[in-house]
Amino acid sequence: MTGRFGRQPTGWGPRLRARLSRGLHSVAGQVFALQAVIVLLLITAAAVALVVQARYDGERDARHRSLAAAEAFAHAPGLPAALKSPDPTAELQPLADAAREASGVDFIAVMSRDGIRYTDSRPELIGQRATGDLARALAGESFTESFRGEPSDAVRAVVPVRDAGGAIVGLVGTGIEVVNVADAVGDQLPLLLGAAGGALLLGTGGAALVSKRLRRQTHGWGVAEMTRMNEHHEAVLHAVREGVLIIGADRRLVLANDEARRLLDLPADAEQRHVADLGLDPRTAELLASGRVATDEVHLAGDRLLAVNVRPTKPYAGQPSGTVMTLRDTTELAALSGRADVARERLQMLYEAGVRIGTTLDVVRTAEELSEVAVPRFADFVTVELLEPVLRGDEPSAGLGVYSEMRRAAMTGVRTDQPLQPVGDTIRFEVPTAPMAAALDAGHGVLASDLNAAMGWRAQDADGTRVALDYGLHSLISVPLQARGVVLGMANFWRAADTPESFDEEDLSFAEELGARAAVSIDNARRFTREHATAVTLQRSLLPRVLPDQTAVEVAFRYLPAKAGVGGDWFDVIALPGARVALVVGDVVGHGVHAAATMGRLRTAVHNFSTLDLPPDELLGHLDELINRIDQDETGSGGGDTEEGAADGVGESAGITGATCLYAVYDPVSGRCVIASAGHPGPALVSSDGVVEFPEMPAGLPLGVGGMPFEATELQLPEGSRLVLFTDGLVEDRHRDFDSGLTLLAETLSRPGRSPDQACSDVLSAMLYPVQSDDIALLIADTRLLDHDRIAEWEVPGDPSAVSRVRNAGAAQLTAWGLEDISFTTELILSELITNAIRYGSAPVRVRLLRDRSLICEVSDGSSTAPHLRYAATTDEGGRGLFLVAQYAERWGTRYTERGKVIWAELPLTGGAEPPAPAPLDLDELEDLAW
């Protein structure tokens, strides 16, 4: 296997030599070797210096100790006297030995003035003359010296001994042998050598770490390789056609290549200058000083356009990071890139137009969105004119002169002070050569790049165009708004002094594309407006226009279609026999014409079932069965939507997809209100003192679900109670839940002293959102009770003779009410009805007269057998009773109760014209006629 230097040798010896060779050839190896030699020399020098210093310190310490011991002994009390004694040695030798051991010196010698030793650590030397120069001591000077000679080399001190008179009577010499001083230094050598070895290891290890780090940074390259790399780096840095600047953390220039110097025209001594002192463009200098990141920012450098990129450098060794800037000359690409930017911006505008235009399905708002998209990025001012039929939602016709004038629907500009006609004005196109008229005639956009030369436009309105030109309008594009080949209006794009460039052919193509997209949205909004108006018209035609005359309740109502489309909410007030009234609200799922038509069918069905005078729960049951039957019949035979239906937007499923209904019957005689619900919210009940409650009642399943019977709830309402029926669109919205809506409704209804109509206004003011998402039907009814003096009741015995008594009592009651004009007719009807109840019904039989807007005669019995009107033959002796009742009464009928039936008849309160009778009738004889 080969490496950097060829084939790898085998064997540990050759491999070691090869590694050493590679190491010494690399920069890291050479640095390590140099550092190791330097460390070794430094440590050796330090060790020698320490040994010399230790020797010197040892000798100096010996001198000090010797001198101190000599001085102390020489000044000892009694020493002069001992020297003058006959045997100084006997007296001084013990003292000298004790002092020598105490002071740690090697010898203490007491000598005479001639140098004869009296004491010494070696007894054989006592009595001998000391060698060396003692003259200095005899002269009175204490001194130390390094003595070389017999008996041994030593560091000694000599001190004179004086008597009381100051005369020198002897000498004291102390010292430490040189051998002992060297031994002390030798004791320190292991420590010194150990410290030196440790320092050598640490130094070598540090050098090894530095070498390893350097080897990693240089990848083990040698000097030649590093030189080649540096040459390559310099060649690339200065030969590349992209400028490079390296800025330090202090915002001073560290390095600039040749291309950067050329592009920025940097001075020769630019390095180490602050970026603010380089003479750069202010924007470029600010970018370098800020240190922020930039990507392909365009900066000006003289007559060049430079694409600038700035990135921070990676922090190294705890130093703050600088920045690197690269520069690229894009002057030659500026024109191409500018056109590409314009194309990209136009595509972005077209995308935004598709998103922003046509969001509301409102014709005028769609025109405003078109003008808002184009200003200010394409034009300074945009005006949109639409045909009058389009504003109404109608299909524009192509008749003569239809394009001669339009209504300005929208206008947007960069400024509010503009010279154009305001929104709402009629714009006329009378000059065929004007850009607007020419565009409408040609069916495509027309460009007027210089309005000063557009004579047709100037002739259209000389005064107005002069004002526009003085204002600064100088270029125009007129584009007809067409959808499905039909002109809906036109859009005009204007440029003023804010944009000195005139429109060109590319701008014309873009304006036509923008107008085509907007025209589709405007046509969709127009068609929606037409369908919405149609559905609203249908809805309002199916809702009650005039409420029936009745005295049971005082009613006010409101109906509001949803902005997004008419739904199937409805309400109704139906007068029932016996002065009663039915209050109805309902809701059909969905919006549009189909929902409105379904609502009309349900309202008609409720009216038909109410004529049967059914209880609310039974009526809802019949209505549910009817809806199921309609769904089965129509879905089974429909076979799907027709193409015409799908095209008109009304080809929805003919079935009733879902409906709810609340049906309430109020009786002003008893104050009883019976309510049943088919999946509809219950009513609100407001007492006369303003307390609002929502009675609990079974909600029931929506109509058309089937399978479960409906349940009725009976309420006893005091006079003056307020019953509020509503659809869920009033209380519930995507911004408000149902419970919160009920709470707000209760707060609004609790205001006292408000009429039903005022209460309706209060509720809508408090509950409505600016744009409601569902229809709202609201019905408020204040209940009334029929006065007791307007009610007359009698119990009828089963004896036929009782008929005349009851009839006479009824006649007397009519006289008391001032209704003598209808007394005869009433007696006739009472006779027939009571006679029928006695003969064919069962007890108990009761008679009730109610004076309301009409006179109501009611005869009830316990039988459920219903009489039938028939026409008797000439030879028949009976069968004419109900015929006479039908002839003399305005209305008559039968309703069933829990325990029988009631046959009723209504008569006007004034007599009016009566049917001519062939001969006066005897009412008593009529009682014997058979039915």
Disulfide bonds with the S-S distance in Angstrom:
none
